[in-house]
Amino acid sequence: LDEATSGLDPVARDQVVEMLYDFTREENHSILISSHIVSDLEKLCDYIAFLHKGKLLLFEEKDRLLEQYGVIHCTEEQLSKLASDTVIHIKRTPYGAEALVKREGIKDFQVSPVTVEELFVQMSKEAEE
């Protein structure tokens, strides 16, 4: 399905998402969905592929993806001590930095959960740089 819920009002969109969810769960079917409405993907998808400018940036099981990445808030000094392959994208703030990171490389920070939408936005920004 290509942008199956695009242009629908919120009530109709919710009904379509619910119908698709029921279809895939109750009847053991699969659906391939292409969408910019990431909240729909989070509700419906077991696996997520992220394409940006024709390149596959990631393909992963949704739950594993959400477990794999997170956000930390830290100072510039703390950020400079992190391994570069752990940090996906950095957003500088007046209070330090907010970094999208791979959880496995983070030990001394509280890692906040990330949504699929936040992950896509940050990965897109990193791919642009």
N, C-alpha and C positions, 0 to 999 in steps of 0.2 A: 504494500500500500504506500503510495506517495502522498505525503501530507494529508492523511485521511481526516484529520480533525481541524485543519487550517480553515479559517473563515467561519467556523461555527460559533454560535453563542455559547456561553459557559455551560448552560444546562444541556444543550444538545451534544456538546463535546463530551461532557461527563457520561451521557448515555451511550455514546459511541464507544468510548473507552471501556465502559463496563461491559458492553456487548462483546467487544473484542477479547477482553479478559476472560469472560465466561466461555467464549468459543474455544480459546486455547487451553483452558484448564479442564473444562468438563468433557470435552470431546477429544482431548489429546492431539490437537492440531498445532501447527506452527504458522506464524505469520512473519513475513519480512516487512519491516516498516522503515520508511525514510521520512524523517520529520525534524523540523527545527524546534518543535514544542517539546523540550526536554522533559518537562514534568510528565507528559504522556509516556515517554520512553521509560522513565523511572517506574511508572505504575505497571507497564505492560511487559517489558523486556526481561528475559533471563540473560541474554548476551547483548553486548553493546559494541558496535564498531563506530569509530569516529573518523570521518574523512574531513580533511581540510585542504582545500585547493588541490584536489585530486590525489592527495597522499593519505594513506592509512596511518593515522597517528596512534591508534590503539584498537585492539580487539580483545575483549575480556568478558568473562562472566560478570554480571552486574554486581553481585554481592562481593565477589573477590575484588573487583575494582574499588568499591567503596571501603573495603578493608585495607587495601594496599596504599591508598593515598589519604592525606589529611592536611590540615593547616596548622601552622605554629605561629605564635606572635613572639617576637624576640627583638633584641637590640641589634644594631649593625655589627657590634663586636661579636655577639653570639653567632650571628649569621655567618660571619667570616670564618668561623671555626668548623662549620658543617662541611662534609664532603660534597663536592660539586655535583656528583652523580646522584645525590640524595635530593637536591633542591631542583624542582621542576620550574618554578616561576616565583619571582619576588615582586611584591607590591610594597613600595616604601610608603610609610605613613608619618605623620608628625610625631608619633610616639615610638618609632622604630621601624620594624618591617613585619610584614605578613607574608609567609612563604608557603607555597604548595609544595609538599614534600612526600617522598616515599617513606612510609612509616617504619619500614625495617631498618633504616639507617638512623633513626632518631631515638636517643636514649634519655637525655636529660631535659626533655620538654614535654609539656602537656600537649598532645596532638588532638585537635578538634576534628570532628567528622567533616567531610566535604560532600556536597551534593554532586550529582552527575553534571548539572548545569555549571556549577563553579569549576569543576574539573575541565569541562569543555572550554569555558571562557579562558581560563588560565593557560591551558595547553595551546589554544589558538594564539594568544598573545605571545607566548614563548616561540611558537613557530614563525611568527612575524618578525621577531627580533634577529 
